[in-house]
Amino acid sequence: MAMHLLWGDRFDMAGWLCYERRADVCAYAKEAFVSLLLSLHSIWRWVLLAAAIIVVVKSLVGWLGRQSWTTLDDRLGLAYVIAVDVQVLLGLLIWLFGPIGLKTLSQAMGNPGLRFLALEHPILMLISLAFAHIGRSRSKRMDDPVAKHRTAFIFYALSLLFLAAIFLMA
């Protein structure tokens, strides 16, 4: 209500500043923005999957080979966490502004395909994000390099497991 009083009829509920005479331009810009986000989200998933596989394999090799913890291990973990963060951010923007997400959440419950996109996919992704962050945080705090690799492997593998669930369910 406060936004309506401040901007009048030029502000819609999604947060887009739209002038009355140029609503068609605003709708086109919003559609183009969501389309760009969807493309980036779709491309970035392959980067994320590659980073997940690399970090899981590297931590498993480090754990089983009883290797020392190197800056490469630390940077690979950081790169993976950043990749997950970017993917979640893109997905959150799509969920908020896209055609399927927050706006259609109540209607999606009866349709398994829509429910997956509007509810299950974001929840699985947030769980994967949590495991990635926990793995990085816990492995950084440990002193023993083998324990670092083991902890990183366990949490990064759990994160990858939830990513794989998303890929397989889609």
Secondary structure, 3 states (H helix, E strand, C coil): CHHHHHHHHHECCCCCECCHHHHHHHHHHHHHHHHHHHHHHHHHHHHHHHHHHHHHHHHHHHHHCCCCCCHHHHHHHHHHHHHHHHHHHHHHHHHHHCCCCCCCHHHHCCCHHHHHHHHHHHHHHHHHHHHHHHHHHHHHHCCCHHHHHHHHHHHHHHHHHHHHHHHHHC
